[in-house]
Each structure stands twice: as structure tokens, then as C-alpha cells.
Amino acid sequence: MRLARAGLVLLLAAVVTSCASPEPSGHARPTGAAASGDATAGPPRITLPLDPYQVSDEDFGTVSRALTELTDRCMRRQGLAYEAPAPQDTTTTGPTGHERRYGITVLKTARTHGYHLAGAPVRERPKEPKRSKAYERALTGTGKPLDDGAFDDGCTGEAHRELEAGIDMEAVDLPQWYKRDSFQRSLEDPRVKAAFAAWSRCMAEAGHRYATPLDPPADPGVMGRTVTDHERSVAVADITCKTRTGLVDAWQRVETTLQRSTVTTRAAQLKKAGAEAERLIARAGKILAADGG
């Protein structure tokens, strides 16, 4: 039996199996460092209209811990020691972890880590030991790591089925898909394009030629496996130009408008999404309580 996973469910599966990286998110509030012009402050706390309809970062942690517990139980029944992944920082990995939705914004972090996460080592860490086929087969049912959001009847699949039974996971995931849609549509908005153009001109003056703030971290000459002085230089210029041009503020305003429209036109679907999410969170809490966690 093959189970298809996407959005929140795939993200949770990645947390449990530690075989994939969650998609960077980042939604911006116009009340933080980027809006005030103080690029040395902490990350701008960014909120968007769809946030209240999905699993919060705190509740995401509860659900992911419940999945880890269920996976561990399954693996122990097979006489295997489950290598649970280290706890993840939901500031950037949770469904509403919007720190990097509009790219990096914290100058202090950029000066040390460039585009890498602040919690990541500056030097490359040693490779993790390869897991045995028997371990991977027990975990995913295929003998292979999690791939493209699909897994069979391994412990990962069992954990999801036990946690999600009777819950409409497509409904739970819907706000996240609406958020992705608003992000993509915002890229075509003339106001965002104008902000990109201003940012690009600022970057060119600093000696870095990029059309949009999405480009530097995708440049292999900038974002490598280890942090370099060149990466730090580009990252600092990126944030400086965002602050000078008001890019984050402009982008957030456009997405807010788009999402407010979605909240109005998709009210019934979003109400169901919130109700199903509450059921999921409550069940996760019961699983952890039964385990003493």
C-alpha cells in the first residue's frame, strides 16, 4: 500500500525520517527589523492572514513528536533502535515559520553564516553513517530513504496511519497550499517586481548582479556546502539592499492582500481546515500523554 504525502504531511515525514529538508518558508510582518530599517535587530516577526487556519509552529512540534513516538514504538517491536532525528527549530521548519519567506533579513547572522541557517555549523559536518537496508526497510517499507513524499508500510507509514485515522489531512494541508499559491502570485505583482528592480540596482552598486532576492542562495558560487567570505559579502549586501528599498515590507503587503481575498472566498474550506487541525493536534497530545511525554 503506497501512501502519497504532500505539504504538512511530507514535512512531518521528513522530520520523522530525517531524510529530507523542509521547504524554506518565511512570512513577513511589517513590524520587525526590516520594516524599521534596523537590519541588526532580530528576525522580523512575520504574520500573514492565513496563519490562524493552520497548525501553529508549537503544535507542529507536538504532532512531529507524536509521529516520532509512534515510529519508535514500531521500530522497537522489530527489535531495532530507532535513530530519532534531533529536534528541529520550528522558527524556520514549522508551517508558520516565516523567518525566510522573503529571504534572509538578519544582518548579524549574515555576517557569520551568510545564507546558511544560524544553527548550522560553519564547517562541514562529518557524513552520517549509512543505515542498513533492514533499518530503512523497517522505517519506510521500501529499503530506501523517504523519496518524493511517498512511503509504503514501514514504521513511517504506520505512524502516519495511526495518527491521522479519520482526519481529513487534505483539509489540514489546505492553508499551506493557499500560502504557496499567494507566494507564487505575488512574484507576478507589479509592486513586487518594482521592489525587485530597486533591490537589484542596489545589489549591482555593491558589485553583485542578481535580478531577485531568490537568486543568490540558488547560486552555487554563493551557497556552497561551507560558508565563505564571498557568501557572507553577498548576504550582507542582500539584507542591506532589502532594508534600503523596503522590499520585505512591499512584498508582505502584496501577499497580505492576496491572502485576505482567499480568507474571504474560501471561508468554508478554511473553517474545516482549522477543525481538522484541532483534531490532529488533540490526538497527538493524547499519544504523548500516554507515553508520559
Secondary structure by P-SEA (a helix, b strand, c coil): cbbbbcaaaaaaaaaaaccccccbbbbbbcccccccccccccccccccccccccccaaaaaaaaaaaaaaaaaaaaaaccccccccccccccccccccccccccccccccccccccccccccccccccccccaaaaaaacccccccccccccccaaaaaaaaacccccccccaaaaaaaaaaaaaaaacaaaaaaaaaaaaaaaaaccccccccccccccccccccccaaaaaaaaaaaaaaaaaaaaaaaaaaaaaaaaaaaaaaaaaaaaaaaaaaaaaaaaaaaaaaacc
